[in-house]
């Protein structure tokens, strides 16, 4: 859990509020921390969709609670992958 929290805070606030991720901060986090999963996130449309889906309150940034949604979804997908084997 500490690594997930730390990852958020390592990228948040580089462009503004230190408690939120801008679209470019989210892209950097996805690319550097989750590159194996999001290697194809270089596609601008795919990144826009991920960002829009995470930004539940449509305020133009991803806060920690919205980031946790991403973490939960990835965890669920990984669980499905592991249970299929």
C-alpha positions in Angstrom: 0.0 0.0 0.0 2.8 2.4 0.8 4.3 2.0 -2.7 0.9 2.8 -4.3 0.5 5.9 -2.1 4.1 6.9 -2.7 3.7 6.5 -6.5 0.8 8.9 -6.5 2.6 11.6 -4.5 5.8 11.2 -6.5 4.0 12.4 -9.6 1.3 14.7 -8.2 1.8 18.4 -7.9 4.5 18.8 -10.5 2.1 21.0 -12.5 -0.2 22.4 -9.8 -2.0 21.1 -6.8 0.3 18.7 -4.9 -2.7 16.4 -4.1 -3.9 15.8 -7.7 -2.6 14.4 -11.0 -2.9 16.4 -14.2 -3.3 14.4 -17.5 0.5 14.6 -18.2 1.4 13.6 -14.6 -1.0 10.6 -14.9 0.6 9.7 -18.2 4.1 9.8 -16.6 2.9 7.7 -13.7 1.4 5.1 -16.0 4.4 5.0 -18.3 7.1 4.9 -15.6 5.4 2.9 -12.8 3.0 0.6 -14.8 4.8 0.5 -18.1 4.2 -3.3 -18.6 0.4 -2.8 -18.2 0.1 0.6 -19.9 2.8 0.3 -22.5 0.1 1.2 -25.2 -1.0 4.3 -23.3 1.1 6.3 -25.7 -2.1 6.5 -27.8 -3.5 10.0 -27.0 -7.1 8.8 -27.4 -6.5 5.9 -25.0 -5.0 8.2 -22.4 -7.8 10.7 -22.8 -10.3 7.9 -22.1 -8.4 6.6 -19.0 -8.2 10.2 -17.7 -11.9 11.0 -18.4 -13.0 7.7 -16.8 -10.9 8.4 -13.6 -11.9 12.0 -13.3 -15.3 11.2 -11.8 -16.1 14.7 -10.7 -14.9 16.2 -14.1 -12.7 18.8 -12.4 -9.8 18.3 -14.9 -7.5 16.5 -12.4 -7.3 13.0 -10.8 -7.3 13.2 -7.0 -6.2 10.4 -4.7 -9.6 8.9 -4.4 -10.0 8.7 -8.1 -6.5 7.2 -8.4 -7.5 4.5 -6.0 -10.2 3.5 -8.5 -7.4 2.9 -11.1 -5.5 0.8 -8.5 -8.7 -1.2 -7.7 -9.4 -1.9 -11.4 -5.9 -3.0 -12.1 -6.0 -5.3 -9.0 -9.2 -6.9 -10.2 -7.8 -7.5 -13.7 -4.7 -9.0 -12.2 -6.7 -11.2 -10.0 -8.7 -12.5 -13.0 -5.5 -13.2 -14.8 -4.1 -15.2 -11.9 -7.2 -17.2 -11.3 -7.4 -18.3 -14.9 -4.1 -20.1 -14.6 
